[in-house]
Amino acid sequence: MRIVVLGPGAAGKSTLSKSLTQATGVAWVELDKLFWSPNLDPMPPDEWADVQRDLIEEESWILDGDLGLYDVVDVRLEKADTVVLFDPPTWRCVWRTLRRSRQRLDYWRWLLTWRRRYLPGLMKRTAERPDVRVLIIRNRHDIEQVKSTLGDGPMKPGQ
């Protein structure tokens, strides 16, 4: 089980990932915790790619995070068997962000343009990998379906 969880800020990526790791025992890595320095400086792209290469060598994993313009997502898509892609309404992510923390201007630009600027690229990248199952989450019903599908244990071929 090699799962990449992507989507805009405050979409529910970490909540779902934590739930999946509890249900399956598969190790979960919250990529934000590895990527950002204590001063919130982004990791250089080549260094970030190397960190991810080390992570994807493990037998199974859940890699949770979408770092927008700073990301090198192709590295983790390379070995993923499943991509969970959150696509909730922007207003919901804005509301959740306002409730939980203060954010920098680059975060707000990314969040407010995610659907138009980043989602099409992610869809294109996943479409180029026909061997990867893509599960899209737009609402709570979709979350429950994904949890049911992935939380029942290791993925079987053809699922």
C-alpha positions in Angstrom: 0.0 0.0 0.0 1.6 3.2 -1.2 -0.7 6.1 -0.9 -0.2 9.8 -1.9 -2.7 12.2 -0.3 -3.0 15.6 -2.1 -5.2 18.6 -2.0 -5.5 22.2 -0.9 -4.8 23.4 2.6 -7.3 22.5 5.3 -9.0 20.0 3.1 -8.7 17.1 5.5 -5.6 15.3 4.2 -4.0 14.7 7.6 -7.2 13.7 9.3 -7.9 11.1 6.6 -4.2 9.9 6.6 -4.2 9.5 10.4 -7.5 7.5 10.1 -6.0 5.3 7.4 -2.8 4.6 9.3 -4.9 3.6 12.4 -7.0 1.2 10.3 -4.2 -0.3 8.3 -1.0 0.0 10.4 0.7 1.6 7.3 3.2 4.3 8.3 2.0 7.8 7.7 4.3 10.7 7.0 3.0 14.3 7.2 5.2 15.9 4.6 4.8 19.5 5.9 6.7 18.5 9.0 9.7 17.4 6.9 9.6 20.1 4.3 9.4 23.4 6.2 12.3 24.8 8.2 11.5 26.2 11.7 11.5 29.7 10.0 9.0 28.4 7.5 11.5 28.5 4.7 10.9 25.9 1.9 13.4 23.1 1.3 15.3 23.5 -1.9 13.7 21.3 -4.7 16.7 19.0 -5.2 17.0 18.3 -1.4 13.2 17.8 -1.2 13.4 15.3 -4.1 16.1 13.4 -2.2 14.1 13.3 1.0 11.1 11.9 -0.9 13.3 9.3 -2.7 14.3 7.9 0.7 10.7 7.8 1.9 9.4 5.9 -1.2 11.9 3.1 -0.8 9.9 1.8 2.1 7.6 -1.2 1.4 4.4 0.7 2.2 3.5 4.3 3.2 0.9 7.1 3.3 2.5 10.4 2.2 0.3 13.3 3.1 0.9 16.7 1.8 0.6 19.2 -1.1 3.2 21.9 -1.1 1.9 23.7 -4.2 4.5 25.7 -6.1 7.3 24.3 -3.8 6.5 20.7 -4.4 8.3 18.0 -6.4 5.3 15.7 -6.4 6.4 13.5 -9.3 8.9 11.8 -7.1 6.3 10.3 -4.8 3.9 9.6 -7.7 6.6 7.5 -9.2 6.0 4.6 -6.8 2.4 5.3 -5.6 -0.3 2.7 -6.2 -3.1 5.0 -5.0 -3.5 8.8 -5.1 -6.2 10.3 -2.9 -7.0 13.7 -4.2 -9.1 16.2 -2.2 -11.1 18.6 -4.2 -13.4 20.3 -1.7 -15.1 23.7 -2.3 -12.5 26.5 -1.8 -14.8 28.3 0.7 -14.6 25.3 3.0 -10.8 25.3 3.1 -10.8 29.1 3.6 -13.2 28.7 6.6 -11.2 25.9 8.1 -7.9 27.8 7.7 -9.3 30.9 9.3 -10.5 28.8 12.3 -7.2 27.0 12.9 -4.2 29.2 12.3 -2.7 32.3 10.8 -1.0 31.8 7.4 1.5 33.6 5.2 0.5 35.4 2.0 2.0 32.6 -0.2 -0.3 30.1 1.5 -3.4 32.2 0.7 -2.3 32.6 -2.9 -1.9 28.9 -3.2 -5.1 28.0 -1.5 -7.2 30.5 -3.5 -5.8 29.4 -6.8 -5.4 25.7 -6.1 -8.4 24.5 -8.0 -7.5 26.6 -11.1 -3.7 26.5 -11.0 -2.6 23.2 -9.3 -5.5 20.7 -9.7 -5.3 20.5 -13.5 -1.5 19.6 -13.3 -2.2 17.0 -10.6 -4.9 15.4 -12.7 -2.6 15.4 -15.8 0.2 13.8 -13.8 -2.0 11.1 -12.4 -3.6 10.4 -15.8 -0.1 9.7 -17.2 0.1 6.8 -14.7 -2.6 4.3 -15.7 -1.3 1.9 -13.1 -2.2 4.3 -10.3 -5.7 4.3 -8.8 -7.0 7.9 -8.2 -9.7 8.4 -5.6 -11.2 11.9 -5.6 -12.8 13.4 -2.4 -15.2 16.2 -2.8 -17.5 15.7 0.2 -17.9 13.6 3.4 -19.6 10.8 1.5 -16.4 10.4 -0.6 -14.3 10.4 2.6 -16.3 7.5 4.0 -16.0 5.6 0.7 -12.2 6.1 0.6 -11.9 5.0 4.2 -13.9 1.9 3.5 -12.0 1.1 0.4 -8.5 1.7 1.8 -9.1 1.0 5.4 -10.0 -2.7 4.9 -6.3 -3.7 4.6 -3.8 -4.0 1.8 -5.0 -3.2 -1.6 -5.6 -6.1 -3.8 -4.5 -6.1 -7.5 -7.2 -4.6 -9.7 -8.9 -2.6 -7.0 
